[in-house]
Each structure stands twice: as structure tokens, then as C-alpha cells.
Amino acid sequence: MKDKIPMAIKILLVEFSATEIQQLLEKVGCQVIAKAATSDAALAFVRELVPDLAIIDIRLQGPVDGIEIAARMRASSQLPIIFISNTADKQTMARALLTAPSAYLIEPVESRQLYAAILLALYQYKFEEKTRKSKERYELIITATNDGVWDWDLKTDVIYFSPRWKSMLGYREDEIGTSPTEWFKRIHPDDEKQLRAELNSHINGISPRLEREYRMMNADGKIVWMLIRGLVVCDGQGVACRIAGSQSEITTRKMAEERLAYDALHDPLTDLPNRVLFMDRLSFRIEHTKRHPNEFFAVLFLDLDRFKVVNDSLGHSAGDQLLITTALRIQQCLRPEDTVSRLSGDEFAILLNEVHDISDAVRVAERIRARLVTTTLLGSIERSPTASIGIALYHNNYEKPDEILRDADLAMYRAKTLGRNRYQVFDSSMFAGAVALLQMEGELKRAVARKEWQVLYQPIVSIESNEIIGVEALLRWQHPQRGTVFPLEFISVAEDTGYIIPIGEYVLRTACMQAKAWRDAGQPHLWVAVNISARQFQHENLVGMVAKILDETGLKSDGLRLEVTESVAMQNLDYSALVLRELDQLGVCTSLDDFGTGYSSLGYLKRFPLKVLKIDQSFIQDIQVNKNSEAITRAVIAMARSLNLEVVAEGVEQVEQLEFLRSLGCAYVQGFFISHPLSELELSDVFEKQARKR
């Protein structure tokens, strides 16, 4: 090779076992001053021998490869690095490039190739070294051409402002001088102190760099947001002599950020504070009241009545308009220091920031109710919306914002259960009731899993023969701590939670199994009546479940009667008629329970394939004291006879009631006068006694 490097270049070889590279280096006039086998040795040679360049073989033996050694060298030195490798896979090269090498050579390496790489590496290093000092003035200046540049000579206290720096504020080149006052007098008063503090912190070496967002006033008197970046330059003695940097206008970005922050805390439909912001303000108010115990506040929880009807009938756009109108009307009833929030759907929460007592909160609730009922036009429909409102007054037991909001919500729920369009003040019994309800749900879940149920049977007797012709299955919960729990205490919760489905299936299966056993034991015509709840009746697989249970238990379909209340059957006439027809086709007799307490419209009777009417016990028990009950009972029995329906009278508790029903020709009765509900063993004994009498 004719050309050689014109000076002795000191080379550090790292982890080379072959001599080819060393021979090539010597051929082009380089001096290998050391060969290092480990990262510690390589770093030591860099410090002690000060090589001009390091050539590193990536193929290392042991846990640390050549790339890792290069990375460690980079942490303390800008020494040029050339990698030698026998592979060019993407992963290895990507790792190598992170160490900023001057070259990456793939074996076999030619002398001319090595010569060029060394020459370029040295040129690059010397160029960077030469320009590093001249670049100090522009360290950390943003590269975008839209930024302004400033350079502050700390010794002369003169600042250079670039033309762009001045134009960003709306000034010409000659309208701003070189004094620091030109800068600081235009900074927003609320930001000047902090900016000066951060400048001093960086100048004094406390912070490594200067970066700050702040506001300035432009030539038109408008506030604009700026981002400043800067870096201090020190003299040979380490004293700060200059600080230079860039300034960018970020007003558009700040406005977007502020809008995003606003949107994150406000409801997009009504523009009211959302739950997050409301809870933050409520938390702050609680902490304030703890420091000032004589200052009270209240929370109102508002829910629109029958809002779902608006959405379902008029569409969601009408519902949205109603929510917007509601938000405006609530705001008109409050003071500026109060907060109203849309929590979700048609639920609103109100923080009355200061009240003297509960009467202040009540007056606001009354004012809101009066304001809401003002007629609202939804398309072509006029509507006077109403709301149920719960009120909770702060007391010392509240520690968290969700506690007082929870109590206001409980009070609102009580207002709804009492008839809607009213307010209700929270009292501790509501919370106790809610806790009890939650506990009941958990215990019901356990009871379903453990089958903590007992099925009792109340005989239904023929008045004419005094024989038991059927039984009604009645559910009891055998609670492990509370003992026997009657359905009135838990059925509504079971309906709400859906547990009524597995409970109802258990009762139906148990009753069918027992009826089959009694039939096999000598009661061939006995039937069992099972009540079907509203949720069971609406279940899509009711008929299939009944058919399956009859098949599994072996009970014939005439051994089962299903009782459906009048109110349940009337919820959806078409659906009810379809289900009752399917049960009739299955051979299962259906009874209309509690007849006379619901809609009592005779028109639907001809649509339903019924076999039995059960007169509600409230009429039977009032026969002797209420002429209307007596007349209704007469009419029901006469009507049922004309429609070829059997009649069962419930709640017979006195002999006079029984005789009255006998005189009307009522076929079947049940009640405490006849028999209390019995267990399967007790009723089996009754059947045995009847059989012996025969």
C-alpha cells in the first residue's frame, strides 16, 4: 500500500485474539499501544495511555461483549471507536449504533478499508473537538427556525435578542434594546419571580439546565405563552460568564392543553363539572370544614323521574336536550360559590358551599323542584320534568367525599320509593338499610350456593269432600344465624339481583320430586302449585325448564300447577298469552293468583288459557267486616263458574269464612283454618291418617 497515515496513531485493541488486524494497522503506519481483554483493562488503558482511537472486536468471550465495553467507554470518554465484526445482523448493529461508533467493519477487512475508516474517524473527532467550543453559545437552542435566540453576557449585563425573538412579541428590530429590563418588564407578574429563581439556580450550578414555560405581554397587550431553554457557559475558573438559549411561542399548545384539562373535568353535554371535579371540590370543602367546624355545607343528589321514557319514546337527542335544560335550571337556583355536577346519565350532584342548617338545603331543593316543572318543549312534545332529590348535611363523621355523596344518593333513592317528585333528608336508618340490603345480597348468594332452602306445603282442600286435593309449595330460608326467614324479607332482593332464577328452579324441582313421591305413595291425583315470580315468568327458557324438570322427576304434567299473579301477567299481554299457551300445550295447569288486587280487567281472561282463579286473601279476611269484599267474592265466584274456571279461596282463617264460601259454591280453600304450611314429613303423616280412615 503506497499511502500511509502521516503520523503515528496510537491504537487500543480490545479483545482481539487474531493478529490480522494488528498487522494491517502496522502496515498503514499505526501503533498498537495496548491490547485489552476486559472492560476494566480497556477503561484503564484509555485513562493511562490516552490512545487516539479504539478498535473493538464485538466477538467477546464471557458475559460482557464488545458493545457493552464500548458503552462503558462512552460514559467517560469521547474516544473514537471502530467496531470489527463477522456479523451484520440487525439486532447487533442496532445495539452497536447506540454507542455512536465512527465505523462498523465486517470481516474480512481490507487494508484500504481500514485505512479509510481510521482516517475518517480521526477527522470526525478533530472536527467535533474543534467545533465543540464554538457550539457552546447555541447549546440546547431548539433547532426550529421559528424560535428566537438570546445570549446574556453576565459580566457586562448585556443581552442579545435575535430579530425573531423580538418579532414573536410583535416588535421591530430597533424597538427592544439590550438591557435585561427589556425582557423582565414584559413577563407576567405572576411568573417573573419563579423565572428569576430558576435562572439564578442554573447560573449558580444548582440546576443542570434552564427550561421554563411562562407568560409574556406582546406589543398588542395580549398575553402569550413562551418556552425558554438555556445553558450557562463558564470561564476557565468555572465561573458563569454567559447564558444563552432559545425562546419558543407555545400559546396554541397551551390553549390546547388547557382545553384538554378543562374537558377532562367537565361534562361534554352540559358543560357542568364532572364527577372528578365535583369530588375534588367536595374533598376540599370537607377539609375546610374540619378547620372551621362552625361552617356547614350540604350535598344534594338529584335524579330525573322517568327519564328513560323520554329516551325510549322521543330518542336520545330529546333526552340530551332535557339534560341540558335541567342543568341550566339547576344553575339558576344556586349561588356562584355553589357547584352543580352531572355525575352520569340523568344524575346530578349539588354542593351547597355554605348553609346554616338543613332548612337552607331544603329551600334550595324546593326551589329546584319548582323550577324544573316549568314546561319544557321536546320537539313537538311538552313535558314538565320532575326530579327526586336526596339531601345530606355535613357532620363530623364524614371523612371522605364519597361518604356524604353516598348518603345523599340513599336519600334520593328513598324519595323515589316514596313516590318521586319530592325531596328526602338523609337519616342514619337509610344507611343501615342500605348496609343490610348489601349484606342480604351477600347472604343470598351464599344461600343459593349452599341451598339453604326449605319447601313447605300448605294443603288445598275440597270444601265438598274435605279431602286434600292439592298443595301449594311455600319457600322458607333456613338462615344459619337468623333461623327461618320468610319470603317477604328476601324475595324482592332476590328479584333485583337475579337470584330468584336459581331459587325458583330449586323450589320447582323440589316440589315436583315431592309430588311424584306422594303420588307413588297413594295420592295418585295430588297436584302441587308453585308460584312463578315476575323475573322467572320473563325468563326466556321458563317453559323449557318446566318440561325438563317434569321429565327428570317423572311427574306427569297434570301434577303441576303454576301460579302467576295478575300484575305479572298484565305487564305484557302478548308475551303472557304466548307463555301460558305453551304451558297449556305442555299439559301444565296455570292459575291466576291474587285475583282482584291487580288490574281486574276481565277482557284479558279470554286471551289466557287459565284453569284456576285464586281469590286474594285480603277479600276473604274482610268478608265479615266489609260488604264490598263480600260482594267482590260473590262476583268472582259467579264469574269463574260462568267461565268454567276453578276457584281457590286463600287465607281462610275462620269457620265463618269457610261457611260463607261453601254457601257460594266455592270448590277449594286453603288457609290457617284448614292447615298451616307443613313439611313433607308432616304432610305425609296426614296422608297416612286419611288413608287409614278410608
C-alpha positions, 0 to 999 in steps of 0.5 A: 500500500503506497499511502500511509497515515502521516503520523503515528496513531496510537491504537487500543485493541480490545479483545482481539485474539487474531493478529490480522488486524494488528498487522494491517494497522502496522502496515498503514503506519499505526501503533498498537499501544495496548491490547485489552481483554476486559472492560476494566483493562480497556477503561484503564488503558484509555485513562493511562495511555490516552490512545487516539482511537479504539478498535473493538472486536464485538466477538467477546468471550464471557458475559460482557461483549464488545458493545457493552465495553464500548458503552462503558467507554462512552460514559467517560470518554469521547474516544473514537471507536471502530467496531470489527465484526463477522456479523451484520445482523440487525439486532447487533448493529442496532445495539452497536449504533447506540454507542455512536461508533465512527465505523462498523467493519465486517470481516474480512477487512481490507487494508484500504478499508481500514485505512479509510475508516481510521482516517475518517474517524480521526477527522470526525473527532478533530472536527467535533473537538474543534467545533465543540467550543464554538457550539457552546453559545447555541447549546440546547437552542431548539433547532426550529427556525421559528424560535428566537435566540438570546445570549446574556453576557453576565459580566457586562449585563448585556443581552442579545435578542435575535430579530425573531425573538423580538418579532414573536412579541410583535416588535421591530428590530430597533424597538427592544434594546439590550438591557435585561429590563427589556425582557423582565418588564414584559413577563407576567407578574405572576411568573417573573419571580419563579423565572428569576429563581430558576435562572439564578439556580442554573447560573449558580450550578444548582440546576443542570439546565434552564427550561421554563414555560411562562407568560409574556405581554406582546406589543398588542397587550395580549398575553402569550405563552413562551418556552425558554431553554438555556445553558450557562457557559463558564470561564476557565475558573468555572465561573458563569460568564454567559447564558444563552438559549432559545425562546419558543411561542407555545400559546396554541399548545397551551390553549390546547392543553388547557382545553384538554384539562378543562374537558377532562373535568367537565361534562361534554353535554352540559358543560357542568363539572364532572364527577372528578371535579365535583369530588375534588371540590367536595374533598376540599370543602370537607377539609375546610370544614374540619378547620372551621367546624362552625361552617356547614355545607350540604350535598344534594343528589338529584335524579330525573323521574322517568327519564328513560321514557323520554329516551325510549319514546322521543330518542336520545337527542330529546333526552340530551336536550332535557339534560341540558335544560335541567342543568341550566335550571339547576344553575339558576337556583344556586349561588356562584360559590355553589357547584352543580355536577352531572355525575352520569346519565340523568344524575346530578350532584349539588354542593351547597358551599355554605348553609346554616342548617338543613332548612337552607338545603331544603329551600334550595331543593324546593326551589329546584323542584319548582323550577324544573316543572316549568314546561319544557318543549321536546320537539313537538312534545311538552313535558314538565320534568320532575326530579327526586332529590336526596339531601345530606348535611355535613357532620363530623363523621364524614371523612371522605367525599364519597361518604356524604355523596353516598348518603345523599344518593340513599336519600334520593333513592328513598324519595323515589320509593316514596313516590318521586317528585319530592325531596328526602333528608338523609337519616342514619336508618337509610344507611343501615338499610342500605348496609343490610340490603348489601349484606342480604345480597351477600347472604343470598348468594351464599344461600343459593350456593349452599341451598339453604332452602326449605319447601313447605306445603300448605294443603288445598282442600275440597270444601265438598269432600274435605279431602286434600286435593292439592298443595301449594309449595311455600319457600322458607330460608333456613338462615344459619344465624337468623333461623327461618326467614320468610319470603317477604324479607328476601324475595324482592332482593332476590328479584333485583339481583337475579337470584330468584332464577336459581331459587325458583328452579330449586323450589320447582324441582323440589316440589315436583320430586315431592309430588311424584313421591306422594303420588307413588305413595297413594295420592295418585291425583295430588297436584302441587302449585308453585308460584312463578315470580315476575323475573322467572315468568320473563325468563326466556327458557321458563317453559323449557325448564318446566318440561325438563324438570317434569321429565327428570322427576317423572311427574306427569304434567297434570301434577303441576300447577303454576301460579302467576299473579295478575300484575305479572301477567298484565305487564305484557299481554302478548308475551303472557298469552304466548307463555301460558299457551305453551304451558297449556300445550305442555299439559301444565295447569296455570292459575291466576293468583291474587285475583282482584288486587291487580288490574281486574280487567276481565277482557284479558281472561279470554286471551289466557288459557287459565284453569284456576282463579285464586281469590286474594286473601285480603277479600276473604279476611274482610268478608265479615267486616266489609260488604264490598269484599263480600260482594267482590267474592260473590262476583268472582265466584259467579264469574269463574263458574260462568267461565268454567274456571276453578276457584281457590279461596286463600287465607281462610282463617275462620269457620265463618269464612269457610261457611260463607264460601261453601254457601257460594259454591266455592270448590277449594280453600286453603288457609290457617283454618284448614292447615298451616304450611307443613313439611313433607314429613308432616304432610305425609303423616296426614296422608297416612291418617286419611288413608287409614280412615278410608 
